[in-house]
Amino acid sequence: MAIGSSQTGGQGPGLPYYQLGQRSGYWERTLSTLNLPSHNHHATFTPTGGGTAADVQVSTANADTQTPASGDYLAVVNDGGGRSPILQSAYVTAANAGSTVALGGVTGGGGTTGTVTVDNTGNSSAFSIENPSLAVNYSFALEGTYPSRN
């Protein structure tokens, strides 16, 4: 029998039966998430601030460029001399923007509170904690030497 093992015999009250020579138990076991008690992780998220106001400024001047650059505005599309509106200029440089107006219909918002619940984990599966053992048959001599030594 290996060091750290214990002997087992027969069947104790409420315990399983072991055949002679049967080994049981483990030297080591690794817990997995299936062995964890069923539980969840609850978290609450509370962002700061709320909504924000946004104004989109557009120019009342005629457009003078097809490709916008930083600081340019949306502008009035020129007649284009009969060209397709897709090919016409739609932007005006800041220097030529003239007066601007706020474009309506732009709104913004944000949540002020929120709750996040993480799914359950763990399965509460049983986990063996039995020490390594070997079922053996043994007898105790209450008097004398058993077995006899002749």
N, C-alpha and C positions, 0 to 999 in steps of 0.2 A: 504494500500500500504506500502511496507517495506521501511525502511530508506535507502536512496541512490537510490531508484527507481524514475523514472519520468513518468508522465502521457503522453499518446499519444492519439490522436483522429483523426479518419478519415484517410485521405490520403493527405500528402503534395505533392507538385509538384516534380516529379521524385522519389518519395518514395513509398514503398510497402503499400498496404491497410491492415489495422488492424481491425478485428472484435471486437465489444465491449466485454470486458472481456479477450481478448487475451493477453497472456503474451509473452514477447520476451526479448532477450538479455541474458547475463550471468553475474553472480557475478565474476567469474574468468574463465580463459581459459588457457590451456597449449599449447605452441607452439611445434610442432613436426618438424622433418626434412622435411616433405612434405610442410610446410609453409615457409621454408627458400627460398630465391631467388635462382634460379638455378645458380650454380657456380662450380668452380673446384679449386683445390689447386695444383699449379705447383711448382715442386722442381727440382733443378739441383744438381747432385752429381759429384764432381770432385775429384777423388782419387789422392794421391801423388805417385810419382815414376812411374816406367813403368815395363818392363819385368825384369826377373832375369836369370842369367846364372846358369846352374846346370851341374855338372860333376858327373857321377856315376863311381866310381873306382871299377874295378874288378881285381882279382889276376890272375897271370899267373901260380901259383903253383897248385898242385893237391889238391883237396878237402880232408879234414880230419874229417869233422863232418856233421851229418845230420840235427842237430838243431842249428840254428844261435844264437849267443849271441851278445850283444852290442859290436860294433867295428869289428865284423867279416866281411869278404868279400865273394862275389860270387867267385867261383873258378872253375878250370877245373875238370869236372866229371871224376872220375877214371873209368877204364875198369870195375871194380867190379867183376871180375872173373865169368862173365856170368850171374850175377844177373840182374833183371829188372832195367832199368835206374831210375825208380821211387823210388826204395829203396836205391839208391846209395847216397853217400854224395855229397853235392853241395856247401858247405861252407868251408872256411879255417879261422883259428884264425888269429888275427892280428900278433901274434908272428911268425907264419909260412907263412905269406902271400907272402913274397919275394917281387918281383917287381909287380907294379900294372899299369894298363892302363885305360885310360878314355873310357868309353863305349859311342859310338856315337849314334846319333839319338835322343838325349834328348834335347828338347827345352822348353822354358817357356816364358810366356808373361803375359801382363796385360793391361787393358785399362787405358788410361790417362784421358778420360772424359766420361761422361754418362749423360743421361737425364731421369728423372723419372716423369711421369705424373700420377696423381691420378685421378680416375674416377670422373665424375660430381656428385654432390650431390644437394639436394634441388629440389623442384618441383614447386615452385612459386605458390602454391595453395592459394586461397583467405582465409582470416582469419577475422572472425567477431569481430568488436570492439564496437558493440552496447551495450549501457548501459542497465541494467535491466529496463523494462518499462511495463506498463499495459495500455491497450486501455480503455479509459473511455469517457462517454458523459458528457459534462458540458456546462453550460450556464452562461453568465455574465449579471447581472442586471445593466443597465446604469442609471436607475432612480428608486428610491424606493427600496422596499425589494422584492426579488423574491426567492422562491415562497412566496405568501402572508402568513402572520402569524396570523391567526385569531383563 
